[in-house]
Every structure is written in C-alpha cells, then in structure tokens.
C-alpha cells in the first residue's frame, strides 16, 4: 500500500488515505490481482470506508471537515463516498457487508 502523505503527523489524513488504500487491497483480495482498475463504484466504497474510519477515530470537527471536503471533490467516484457512508450510517459493519455483497 502506497500512501501519498507528506505529513505523517496529520493523523486524520493518514487514517483517511490508509483506510482508502486498504479497502482497495480488500477488493484485490476478493477479485484477484488481475481485477480491472478501480471504477467509480470501488472508489465510492473506498472513500466511504475512509469517512467511516474518521468517524470512528477522530473528533467530530475533524470528521465533519473531511465530510465537507469529500462532498466537494470533482471526481464523482470519490464524491459519492459521502452519500454511501451516510446511507450506511457511518457503520463499519454495514460498509463491510456492502463491499462483500457487491462482489
């Protein structure tokens, strides 16, 4: 897993990106190394997982700021991650079931 983080002192950024990339790894585990490149659906699930992890591990202000950031991202695959996380009630269990049922 490769992270493009310059400031590892920014815990929220590390949680956000690591959980996003780890979720991509889960997709590789499910579909194999020859799976197609991540599409909007995969990116949405990875971003949703990132927000859910922030909700779990960060304070409300930090979590809210990342939610606002994601809602404004131009790329729809990432942006829709907020709506998916919201529909999952920011629940780790629900997003895991969603990912497993999608595959």
C-alpha positions in Angstrom: 0.0 0.0 0.0 1.5 3.3 -1.1 0.4 6.5 0.7 1.0 9.9 -0.8 1.3 11.7 2.5 3.8 14.4 3.3 2.9 15.0 6.9 2.5 11.8 8.9 1.9 14.0 11.9 -1.6 14.6 10.4 -3.3 11.6 11.9 -6.6 12.2 10.2 -5.0 12.4 6.7 -3.2 9.1 7.4 -6.3 7.4 8.6 -8.3 8.7 5.6 -5.8 7.6 3.0 -4.7 4.4 4.6 -8.2 3.1 5.0 -9.0 4.1 1.4 -6.0 2.2 0.1 -6.6 -0.7 2.4 -10.1 -1.0 1.0 -8.6 -1.2 -2.5 -6.5 -4.1 -1.2 -9.6 -5.8 0.0 -11.0 -5.5 -3.5 -7.8 -7.2 -4.8 -8.2 -9.9 -2.2 -11.8 -10.6 -3.3 -11.4 -10.2 -7.1 -7.7 -11.2 -7.5 -4.7 -9.3 -8.8 -6.0 -9.3 -12.3 -9.1 -7.3 -11.5 -9.9 -4.3 -13.6 -8.8 -0.9 -12.5 -10.9 0.7 -9.8 -14.1 2.2 -11.2 -16.5 4.7 -9.6 -18.2 2.1 -7.5 -14.9 0.9 -6.0 -13.7 4.4 -5.4 -17.0 5.3 -3.7 -16.8 2.3 -1.4 -13.1 3.1 -0.5 -14.0 6.8 0.2 -17.0 5.7 2.3 -14.7 3.5 4.3 -12.3 6.4 4.8 -15.0 8.6 6.2 -16.3 5.8 8.4 -12.9 5.3 9.9 -12.5 9.0 10.5 -15.9 9.0 12.3 -14.6 6.1 14.4 -11.2 7.5 15.3 -11.3 11.3 15.1 -13.1 14.1 16.8 -16.3 15.5 15.4 -14.8 18.7 14.0 -12.1 16.8 12.0 -14.7 14.2 10.8 -17.0 17.0 9.7 -14.3 18.8 7.8 -13.4 15.7 5.8 -17.1 15.1 5.0 -17.3 18.6 3.6 -14.1 18.1 1.7 -15.4 14.8 0.1 -18.7 16.4 -0.8 -16.9 19.0 -2.9 -14.5 16.7 -4.8 -14.9 16.9 -8.5 -14.5 13.2 -9.3 -17.9 11.6 -8.8 -16.4 8.3 -7.6 -14.9 9.9 -4.6 -17.6 12.5 -4.0 -20.4 9.8 -3.8 -18.4 8.1 -1.0 -20.0 10.6 1.4 -23.6 9.6 0.4 -22.7 5.9 0.6 -21.2 6.4 4.1 -24.2 8.3 5.2 -26.6 5.6 3.8 -24.5 3.1 5.8 -25.0 5.3 8.9 -21.2 5.5 9.1 -21.2 1.9 10.3 -18.1 -0.3 9.8 -20.3 -3.4 9.8 -22.7 -2.1 7.2 -19.9 -0.9 4.8 -18.2 -4.3 5.1 -21.4 -6.1 4.3 -22.0 -3.7 1.4 -18.5 -4.4 -0.1 -18.8 -8.2 0.3 -22.3 -8.2 -1.2 -21.1 -6.1 -4.2 -18.6 -8.7 -5.1 
